[in-house]
Amino acid sequence: MLLLLLLLLLLLLLLLLLLLLLLLLLLLLLLLLLLLLLTTTTTTTTTTTTTTTTTTTTTTTTTTTTTTTTTTTTTTTTTTTTTTTALLLLLLLLLLLLLLLLLLLLLLLFLLLLLLLLLLLLLLLLLLLLLLLLLLLLLLLLLLGDFSEENTPWKFSSF
């Protein structure tokens, strides 16, 4: 009966460990999804164009010369942004994962101590059974033994 209880406890332990491992895998998948979301960043591109036109007119007595200079300046700014909420969720999931691992270790420690206690109880019961068998053997020897004066190797002396 005790062995059946011990096997049932071990089966329950394995079932709990399997459930905790499944939760651990689910959290790891969520972590990978969050890391994937963090690596895809949004990019904003801003382009500024400045055009400067300079016209110079030179007049002499016979000819007129006009020179036009155009300068174009283009500035491109690229900004990369990541969301801080994704980082906070990632840290929260990491904390939850660590807490789950700690809970798993504590549960394993508790169940190992319980298993050790049950094994010690089983050993104690086996020792008590052995003691009972020895007492029954001694009682059987006392009941079946012939302790008459001619069968005993020792002699009782009277004072």
C-alpha positions in Angstrom: 0.0 0.0 0.0 2.9 2.3 0.9 4.6 1.5 -2.3 1.5 2.3 -4.3 1.2 5.6 -2.5 4.9 6.3 -3.3 4.4 5.5 -7.0 1.3 7.7 -7.1 3.3 10.5 -5.5 6.1 10.1 -8.1 3.5 10.1 -10.9 2.1 13.3 -9.6 5.6 14.8 -9.3 6.3 13.9 -13.0 3.0 15.4 -14.0 3.7 18.7 -12.2 7.2 18.8 -13.7 5.8 18.3 -17.2 3.2 21.1 -16.6 5.9 23.5 -15.4 8.2 22.6 -18.3 5.3 23.4 -20.7 4.8 26.7 -19.0 8.5 27.4 -19.3 8.5 26.6 -23.0 5.5 28.9 -23.5 7.3 31.7 -21.7 10.4 31.1 -23.9 8.3 31.3 -27.0 6.9 34.6 -25.8 10.4 35.9 -25.1 11.5 34.9 -28.6 8.5 36.7 -30.1 9.3 39.8 -28.1 12.9 39.7 -29.2 11.7 39.4 -32.8 9.5 42.5 -32.2 12.4 44.4 -30.8 14.7 43.6 -33.8 12.1 45.0 -36.3 12.5 48.7 -35.7 10.7 51.6 -37.3 12.7 54.0 -39.5 11.8 57.6 -40.1 13.5 59.5 -42.9 13.4 63.3 -43.1 14.7 65.0 -46.2 15.4 68.8 -46.2 16.2 70.6 -49.5 17.6 74.1 -49.6 18.0 76.0 -52.9 20.0 79.2 -53.1 20.0 81.2 -56.3 22.5 84.0 -56.8 22.2 86.4 -59.8 25.1 88.7 -60.7 24.7 91.4 -63.4 27.7 93.2 -64.8 27.2 96.1 -67.2 29.8 97.7 -69.3 29.4 100.3 -72.0 29.0 97.8 -74.8 28.0 94.4 -73.3 25.9 93.2 -70.4 26.8 89.9 -68.7 24.5 88.0 -66.4 25.8 85.1 -64.3 23.4 82.9 -62.3 24.6 80.4 -59.7 22.3 77.8 -58.1 23.3 75.8 -55.1 21.2 72.9 -53.8 21.9 71.3 -50.4 20.1 68.1 -49.4 20.2 66.9 -45.8 18.9 63.4 -45.0 18.3 62.4 -41.4 17.5 58.8 -40.4 16.2 58.0 -36.9 15.7 54.5 -35.5 13.2 54.1 -32.7 12.4 51.2 -30.5 9.5 51.1 -28.1 10.2 51.1 -24.4 7.1 49.1 -23.7 8.5 46.1 -25.6 11.7 46.4 -23.5 9.6 46.5 -20.3 7.6 43.5 -21.4 10.8 41.7 -22.1 12.2 42.4 -18.7 8.9 41.4 -17.1 8.9 38.1 -19.0 12.5 37.5 -17.9 11.6 38.1 -14.3 8.6 35.8 -14.6 10.8 33.1 -16.2 13.3 33.4 -13.3 10.5 33.2 -10.8 9.1 30.1 -12.5 12.5 28.5 -12.5 12.8 29.2 -8.8 9.4 27.8 -8.1 10.3 24.7 -10.1 13.5 24.3 -8.1 11.7 24.7 -4.8 9.0 22.2 -5.8 11.7 19.7 -6.8 13.5 20.2 -3.5 10.2 19.8 -1.5 9.3 16.6 -3.4 12.8 15.2 -3.0 12.6 15.8 0.7 9.1 14.2 0.8 10.4 11.2 -1.2 13.4 10.9 1.2 11.0 11.0 4.2 8.8 8.3 2.7 11.8 6.1 2.0 13.0 6.5 5.6 9.5 5.6 6.8 9.6 2.5 4.6 13.0 1.6 6.0 11.6 2.0 9.5 8.7 -0.2 8.7 11.0 -2.8 7.3 13.1 -2.7 10.5 10.1 -3.0 12.6 8.9 -6.0 10.6 12.3 -7.6 11.0 12.2 -7.0 14.7 8.7 -8.6 14.9 9.9 -11.6 12.9 12.9 -12.0 15.3 10.5 -11.8 18.3 8.2 -14.4 16.8 11.2 -16.7 16.1 12.3 -16.3 19.7 8.8 -17.1 20.9 8.6 -20.1 18.7 11.9 -21.4 20.1 10.7 -20.9 23.6 7.4 -22.7 22.9 9.0 -25.6 21.1 12.1 -26.0 23.1 12.5 -28.8 25.7 14.1 -27.4 28.8 14.0 -30.5 31.0 17.0 -31.2 33.3 18.4 -33.9 31.2 18.4 -31.9 27.9 20.1 -28.8 29.3 23.9 -28.7 29.2 24.0 -26.6 32.4 23.0 -27.6 35.9 21.2 -25.5 38.3 22.9 -25.5 41.7 21.2 -24.8 44.9 22.8 -22.7 47.5 
